[in-house]
Amino acid sequence: MGKKTVKVSRREFLHGAASAVAAFTIVPRHVLGMGVTPPSDKLDIACIGVGGRGGDNVRGVSGENIVALCDVDLRRAGRSLKEHPKAKRYRDFRKMLDKIDKQIDAVVVSTPDHTHAVACMAAIKRGKHVYCEKPLAHSVYEIRQLIKVARRHKVVTQLGNQGHSSGDIRKFCEWIWDGAIGNVREVHAASGAVHCMISQLPRLKEKHKVPSELDWDLWLGPARYRPYHPLYLPGSWRAWMPFGSGAIGDWVCHVLDPVFWALDLGAPTTVQARAKGYDPKKHADTFPMGTVVKYEFPARGKRGPVTLLWFDGVEKLPRPDDLEPGRNVPSTGAIVIGDKGTIMYGSHGAGGVRLIPETKMRAYEQPPQTLPRARGHHNDWLQAIKNGKQAGSNFDYGGPLTEIALLGIIATKMLGRKLQWDSRNMRFTNCDEANRFVNPPYRKGWTL
């Protein structure tokens, strides 16, 4: 008698992709059995938030089957809807996931920051692989829960910090591990973005009619209810504390990614912020014009402690002593200081990784490549699903990276205070007031 063929559905195979590594990139159909779609075939994907950056993410996965598109703002969703006329359309991602649960393998989340976690969690609990724009979530508690549940459901996840799949971030890691600048003791990092609405706060008293194309209640999601105002969207939500994460939340996952990886930074033990012309109570709805946040990371493994200074908005990177005349520091990027030299790089961990001054760069014999190069950030996630692996910036990695930004925001709310952070127990040991922001409450009707 011949061997009995065990039939496994395509969706069952893909759901288990994260827990077992496939032996080949493309699994032949005869290996899987009759009636099984190889994991190399197209995935069925739903996208939540498809305007602006969301539209870019839709296009990033458009080589797969785009089954459904969901957006609360039809004005912003227009281009994606036109590009995928056969995709089912939804306004409420909860209804979408209930309706097409059995029809999709994966979900892409590109909503404003304050709804990342609820959308991601709804997908993960249904066993869907998830790609989420950075920052991963709007609170430390949300991040910890997403990591825990993603592990439990064995799904493939990816944070949308696309520089993580660049060649430059790998080059930086290889140089650091090669000892190019010796032991790193200090990092200066920055974003030139300004996400501040202090001058607009008086306008919030105005009354505005909600545009017919927008479902304002759904847009608010778990955030405390407030009347619609055109100052909040589109795009400008980044500058509002209830919805966005300011310049630090917008850019930390890009700019700190290289040092987070190369130095295995982990969690800081202290965080302290300063900002000029900012009152955390009077201006609580928005962010400062510029912030300097100081973090202290303890020694870990073979490296010593690291001090990290974050500058954003009008606060600029200080010029390193060894940078030669005629060269400028990046408006968005980092300067990494070791006991044997300095490395400077631009945004997204890219924009040129260089030893400074150039005389040292020319004299440096670069190490061989030891890290495999990725072929695009969306592709890294998609191939991980198909090949039974995890993506490079999965939530286990991208979650703790995002936490650095969120701790900086809490420090901004506690301006001037040096906060002692106990990462294991997810609490500040010297400031109960700051602990209120670790897990802020949701609006009634919304849960994680």
C-alpha positions in Angstrom: 0.0 0.0 0.0 1.2 3.5 -0.8 1.7 6.2 1.8 -1.3 8.2 2.9 -1.1 11.8 1.8 -1.8 14.3 4.6 -3.5 17.3 3.2 -2.7 20.7 4.8 -4.5 23.8 3.8 -2.4 26.8 2.5 -3.6 29.0 5.4 -2.7 26.3 8.0 0.8 26.2 6.5 1.2 29.9 6.5 -0.1 30.3 10.1 2.5 27.9 11.3 5.3 29.5 9.3 6.7 31.4 12.3 7.2 28.3 14.5 9.0 26.1 12.0 11.8 27.0 9.6 11.3 25.7 6.1 14.2 23.9 4.5 13.9 25.7 1.2 12.9 29.2 0.1 10.5 27.6 -2.4 8.9 24.4 -1.3 8.0 22.2 -4.2 4.3 21.3 -4.4 5.0 17.5 -4.4 6.8 17.9 -1.0 3.6 19.4 0.6 1.2 17.0 -1.0 -1.6 17.3 -3.5 -3.9 20.3 -3.2 -1.5 22.4 -1.2 -0.3 25.8 -2.3 3.4 26.3 -1.9 4.4 29.0 0.6 6.2 30.8 -2.3 2.7 31.6 -3.8 1.0 34.9 -3.1 -0.3 35.9 0.3 -3.8 37.3 0.9 -3.4 40.6 2.7 -5.7 43.2 4.3 -4.5 46.7 4.9 -5.7 49.0 7.7 -5.0 52.7 7.1 -4.3 53.2 3.3 -3.7 56.9 2.8 -0.4 58.7 3.1 2.3 56.4 4.5 -0.4 53.7 4.5 -0.6 54.0 0.7 3.2 53.5 0.5 2.8 50.3 2.6 0.0 49.0 0.4 2.2 49.5 -2.6 5.1 47.8 -0.7 3.1 44.6 -0.5 1.1 44.9 -3.8 2.9 42.0 -5.3 0.7 39.8 -3.1 -3.1 39.6 -3.2 -4.6 42.7 -1.7 -7.9 41.3 -0.5 -9.3 44.3 1.5 -8.6 47.9 2.3 -9.8 49.7 5.4 -9.7 53.4 6.2 -11.9 55.8 8.2 -11.1 58.7 5.9 -12.2 58.1 2.3 -10.4 61.3 1.2 -7.0 59.9 2.2 -7.8 56.4 1.0 -8.7 57.4 -2.6 -5.5 56.5 -4.4 -5.2 53.0 -2.8 -8.9 52.4 -3.6 -8.3 53.3 -7.2 -5.2 51.1 -7.5 -7.0 48.1 -6.1 -10.6 48.3 -7.3 -11.2 44.6 -6.6 -10.3 44.8 -3.0 -13.2 44.8 -0.5 -13.6 48.1 1.3 -14.2 48.8 5.0 -14.3 51.6 7.4 -14.1 49.7 10.7 -11.2 47.2 10.9 -13.0 45.2 13.6 -15.9 44.5 11.2 -13.4 43.8 8.4 -11.5 41.2 10.4 -14.8 39.5 11.6 -16.0 39.4 8.0 -12.9 38.1 6.1 -11.1 36.3 8.9 -10.8 33.1 6.9 -9.8 34.8 3.7 -6.6 36.5 4.7 -3.1 35.5 5.9 -1.7 38.8 7.0 -2.5 42.4 7.9 -0.6 45.7 7.4 -1.4 48.5 9.9 -0.6 52.1 9.0 -3.1 54.1 11.1 -2.1 57.0 13.4 0.0 55.9 16.4 -2.8 55.8 18.9 -4.7 53.0 17.0 -1.6 50.8 16.1 -2.0 48.5 19.1 -5.7 47.9 18.9 -5.5 47.1 15.2 -2.4 44.9 15.5 -3.9 43.0 18.5 -7.1 42.3 16.7 -5.2 40.8 13.8 -2.7 38.8 15.9 -5.5 37.3 18.0 -6.9 35.9 14.8 -3.5 34.4 13.9 -2.6 36.9 11.2 0.9 37.9 10.5 1.3 41.7 11.0 3.4 44.5 9.6 3.0 47.7 11.6 4.2 51.2 10.9 6.5 52.7 13.5 6.3 53.5 16.4 4.8 50.1 17.3 2.3 51.5 19.9 1.3 54.5 21.9 2.2 53.1 25.4 4.7 50.8 27.0 1.9 48.5 28.2 0.6 48.1 24.7 4.0 47.1 23.4 4.5 44.5 26.1 1.1 43.0 25.4 1.7 42.9 21.6 5.0 41.1 22.1 3.4 38.5 24.4 0.4 37.8 22.2 2.5 37.7 19.0 4.7 35.0 20.6 1.7 33.1 21.8 0.1 33.0 18.4 3.5 32.4 16.6 2.9 35.0 13.9 5.5 36.8 11.8 5.7 40.5 12.7 7.6 43.5 11.3 8.0 47.1 12.5 8.0 49.6 9.7 11.4 51.1 10.3 12.6 50.4 6.8 16.2 51.4 7.4 16.6 48.1 9.3 16.7 46.4 5.9 19.3 48.7 4.5 22.9 47.8 3.8 24.2 50.8 5.8 22.8 49.5 9.1 24.6 46.2 8.6 27.8 48.0 7.6 27.5 50.0 10.9 27.1 46.9 13.0 30.0 45.2 11.3 32.2 48.2 12.0 31.2 48.4 15.6 31.8 44.7 16.1 35.1 45.0 14.3 36.2 47.6 16.9 36.4 50.5 14.4 36.0 53.1 17.2 36.7 50.9 20.2 34.3 50.8 23.1 31.3 53.0 22.6 30.5 55.2 25.6 28.3 57.9 24.2 25.7 58.4 21.4 24.3 61.7 20.2 21.2 61.3 18.0 18.8 63.7 16.5 15.8 64.5 14.3 15.3 67.9 12.8 11.5 67.4 12.6 9.3 69.8 14.6 6.0 68.5 15.8 4.7 71.3 18.0 1.3 72.9 18.1 1.7 75.3 21.0 0.8 78.3 18.9 -2.4 76.6 17.7 -3.8 75.5 21.1 -6.2 78.5 21.4 -7.8 77.4 18.1 -9.1 74.2 19.7 -12.0 76.2 21.1 -13.3 76.5 17.5 -16.2 74.4 16.3 -16.0 72.5 13.1 -18.2 70.1 11.2 -16.9 66.6 10.6 -16.3 66.1 6.9 -18.7 63.6 5.3 -15.9 61.4 4.2 -14.5 60.9 7.7 -15.7 58.7 10.5 -14.5 60.8 13.4 -15.5 58.3 16.1 -13.6 55.5 14.5 -10.6 57.8 13.9 -10.5 58.6 17.6 -10.6 54.9 18.5 -9.4 54.3 22.0 -8.5 57.9 22.6 -10.6 60.0 24.9 -13.4 61.7 23.0 -12.9 65.3 21.8 -14.7 67.3 19.1 -13.3 67.1 15.6 -10.9 69.8 14.5 -9.0 70.0 11.2 -5.8 70.7 13.1 -5.7 67.0 14.1 -5.5 65.5 10.6 -4.3 64.5 8.2 -0.6 64.2 9.1 -0.6 66.8 11.8 -1.8 64.2 14.4 1.9 63.5 15.0 2.1 66.8 16.9 -0.8 66.0 19.3 0.0 63.9 22.4 -3.3 62.0 22.4 -2.7 60.7 18.9 0.9 61.0 17.9 4.4 60.6 19.4 6.1 63.8 18.3 9.5 63.9 16.6 11.0 61.4 19.1 8.3 58.8 18.3 8.5 59.5 14.6 12.2 59.1 14.3 13.8 57.1 17.2 12.9 53.8 15.5 14.9 55.0 12.5 17.8 56.9 13.9 18.6 54.7 17.0 18.1 51.4 15.1 21.8 51.1 14.2 23.1 51.6 17.7 20.2 49.6 19.3 21.2 46.6 17.1 25.0 47.0 17.2 25.3 47.8 20.9 22.4 45.6 22.1 21.2 48.6 24.1 18.2 47.0 25.7 16.3 49.2 28.1 17.6 52.4 29.8 17.8 52.7 33.6 17.3 56.4 33.7 15.7 59.0 31.4 15.5 62.8 31.8 14.1 65.5 29.4 14.6 69.2 29.1 12.8 71.7 26.8 12.7 75.5 26.5 9.3 77.3 26.6 7.3 74.2 27.4 4.9 73.7 30.3 3.9 70.0 30.5 0.5 71.0 32.1 -0.3 74.1 30.1 0.9 72.5 26.8 -0.1 68.9 27.7 -1.8 68.3 24.3 1.3 68.8 22.2 5.1 68.6 22.1 7.9 71.2 22.6 9.6 73.0 19.8 12.7 71.1 20.7 13.7 68.5 23.3 16.9 67.1 24.7 16.4 63.7 26.3 19.2 61.9 28.2 19.2 58.2 28.7 21.6 56.0 30.6 22.0 52.4 29.5 23.8 50.0 31.9 26.7 47.8 30.9 25.6 44.7 29.0 27.6 41.7 27.9 31.2 42.9 27.0 30.3 46.5 26.5 30.3 49.2 29.2 27.5 51.7 30.1 26.3 54.0 27.3 25.0 57.5 27.6 22.6 58.5 24.9 21.5 62.1 24.2 18.5 62.7 21.9 18.0 66.0 20.3 14.9 67.0 18.2 13.2 70.1 16.6 15.2 73.2 17.3 17.7 71.4 19.5 20.6 70.3 17.2 23.3 67.8 17.3 26.5 69.2 18.9 29.5 69.3 16.6 32.1 66.6 17.4 35.6 67.8 18.0 37.1 65.5 15.3 34.8 66.6 12.5 36.9 68.5 10.0 36.0 72.1 8.9 33.6 72.3 6.0 31.6 69.3 7.0 28.2 69.5 8.7 26.5 67.2 11.2 23.3 65.7 9.9 20.0 67.3 10.9 18.6 63.8 11.3 21.2 61.1 12.2 23.7 60.2 14.9 27.2 60.6 16.1 28.6 57.5 17.9 31.6 58.2 20.2 34.0 55.4 21.1 37.3 55.5 23.0 39.2 55.1 19.7 37.2 57.2 17.3 33.8 58.5 16.0 31.2 57.3 13.5 28.6 59.6 12.0 25.6 58.5 10.0 22.4 60.0 8.6 18.7 59.2 8.9 17.3 55.7 8.8 20.8 54.4 9.7 21.7 55.3 6.1 22.7 58.5 4.4 26.3 57.4 4.6 28.1 55.6 7.5 31.5 57.3 7.9 34.4 57.4 10.3 35.4 60.9 11.0 37.6 62.6 10.1 38.0 61.4 6.5 41.6 60.6 7.1 40.6 57.8 9.5 37.9 56.7 7.0 40.5 56.3 4.2 42.9 54.5 6.5 40.3 52.0 7.9 40.4 48.5 6.5 36.8 47.5 6.4 35.9 44.1 7.7 34.2 41.4 5.5 30.5 41.3 5.4 29.1 39.0 8.1 25.4 40.0 8.0 23.3 38.9 5.1 21.9 41.9 3.1 18.1 42.2 2.9 16.1 43.0 -0.3 13.6 45.5 1.0 11.8 45.8 4.3 8.3 44.7 3.1 10.0 41.8 1.2 11.9 40.8 4.4 8.5 40.4 6.2 6.8 38.6 3.2 9.6 36.2 2.7 9.8 35.5 6.4 6.1 34.4 6.4 6.7 32.2 3.4 9.9 30.6 4.7 8.9 30.0 8.3 11.3 32.6 9.8 11.0 35.8 11.7 11.5 39.2 10.1 14.5 41.4 11.0 12.6 44.0 12.9 10.0 41.8 14.5 8.1 43.0 17.5 10.5 41.3 19.9 13.1 43.7 18.5 11.0 46.7 17.4 9.0 46.8 20.6 11.9 47.5 23.0 13.2 50.0 20.4 9.9 51.8 20.4 9.9 51.9 24.2 13.0 54.2 24.1 10.9 56.8 22.4 7.8 56.4 24.7 10.0 56.7 27.8 11.3 59.9 26.4 7.8 61.2 25.9 6.9 60.3 29.6 10.1 62.2 30.6 8.9 65.2 28.7 5.6 65.1 30.7 7.8 65.0 33.8 10.2 67.7 32.5 13.4 68.0 34.4 13.0 65.0 36.6 15.5 62.2 36.4 13.2 59.1 36.2 14.5 55.7 37.4 13.1 53.0 35.1 12.6 49.4 36.1 12.0 47.7 32.8 11.4 44.2 34.2 8.5 45.4 36.3 7.4 48.1 33.8 7.4 51.0 36.3 9.3 54.1 37.5 10.7 53.5 40.9 10.9 57.2 41.9 7.9 58.8 40.4 4.3 57.4 40.8 3.0 60.3 38.6 5.0 59.1 35.7 3.6 55.6 36.1 0.2 56.9 35.1 1.5 57.2 31.5 2.8 53.6 31.2 -0.7 52.2 30.7 -3.2 55.1 30.1 -6.9 54.1 30.0 -8.9 53.5 26.9 -12.2 55.1 26.0 -15.2 53.1 26.8 -16.0 50.4 24.2 -12.3 49.9 23.3 -10.1 47.1 24.6 -6.7 45.6 23.8 
